[in-house]
Amino acid sequence: MDPGPLRDTRYEIDLDLVAHNVRTVRALLEKEHAPGERPRIAAVLKGDAYGFGATETAAVMLQEGVDVLAVACLPEALELRRRYPGAPIMIMGHTPDEFLTTVVENRITPTVFRASQARVISRAAERAQIRAPVHVKVETGMNRLGLEPDEGGLDEMRTMVGLPGVGLEGVFTHLALESEESDQRQFRRFTGFLRALEEVGISIPVRHVCDSIGMLRYPRFRMDMVRLGAILYGAPPLRTPYAGSLDIRVPFALKTRISRLRHLGPGEGVGYDFTWKAPQTGAVLATLPLGYGDGYRRCLSNKAHVLVRGVAAPVVGLVSMDQCTADVSAVPGVREGDDVLLLGQDRQGAVPVLEMASWADTNRNEILAGIGRRVPRVYTRSGEAAGMLDYSTWPESSGLQPRDG
């Protein structure tokens, strides 16, 4: 019998709801495009699938028919390649030149922005007797990675497409999302460069611009592919025409159990530095076995709340690396071992990721991606246990079956 997680803290993920979110987005894309013209979907699995566990989440994405598994760097890509030998995997970020041969050998699609990178890829591909696909990133105003969309950039592109081992699969850019005006400016710069490529006879099978926010905010920017991350994980962007109307569901719940209850007298403090002390009426404190080492941030100290028996209990005192405390004085019948919801949604209610992001003065993606690897991921499908990913015992802990994508 599966003994379950090795600790009371766990991250519960409903894979059916992840699949639902993929289908919801696909339905939107199909509805708003002519038959046969819907953009491809690149499921973004960077940051360990925003903390969900990339190896397990990828199985759902492939079963739902996404076109590409997209990651940020080579180690993330290799982790997926070991599990899914036939899946289409793309690296969206920079791969150092000395590792581009590894990319080719593992049939991973890299992002390049210099002809010198393409030359390394071409040599490795010729040795392997293949044509290696690449995506070229274009700099349109975000000022990070990218080929300049000017005459020099055109020359670089001519060199790349002339290399015998390189197959140009796609060209893309990334919106800064600072304002509609700047996004429109970036899009015009990108499409102008695409026209210049076409004029010199360079054809581009896949053009892509949009992440989750861009996909919803600018339907006409969707082009041939959209790169979707947060929306698939239950964190749809706000301030779009679809806010509040798209049926995106929350598939995650960060939970733990009360390890100890303690009654404090008036003025007694808790944790380092006694940043919180019990009021004159005293308090009942619950010790919770997680902290910033698990991704429950120190900056949540004396700001956040958790749910115990459906009642909001404030987090009091400093969050330490491994433990934190909540004032459960207002929770009727509270007991040691009670379940505690820290983030997400379950039968007790919800602690929305946007609310936690506000407490921590950050964005939702950082909250999700920050859930530490020492927190076991517990997966369900159809309301039943579907496996567990515990990095302390991985891969033995995984109950999900590998699938050749």
Buried (B, 14 or more C-beta within 10 A) or exposed (E): EEEEBBBBBBBBBBBBBBBBBBEBBBEBBBEEEEEEEBBBBBBBBBBBBBBBBBBBBBBBBBEBEBBBBBBBBBEBBBBBBEBBEEBBBBBBBBBEBEBBBBBBBBBBBBBBBBBEBBBBBBBBBBEBEBBBBBBBBBBBBBEEBBBBBEEEBBEBBBBBBEBEBBBBBBBBBBBBBEEEEBBEBBBEBBBEBBEBBEEEEBEBEBBBBBBBBBBBBBBEBBBBBBBBBBBBBBBBBEEBEBEEEBEBBBBBBBBBBBBEBEEBEEEBBBBEEEEBBBEEEBBBBBBBBBBBBBBBBBEBBBBBBBBBBEBBBBBBBBBBEBBBBBBBBEBEEBEEEBBBBBBBBBEBEBBBBEBBBBBBEBBBBBBBBBBBBBBBBBBBBEEEEBBBBBBEEBEEBBBBEEBEB
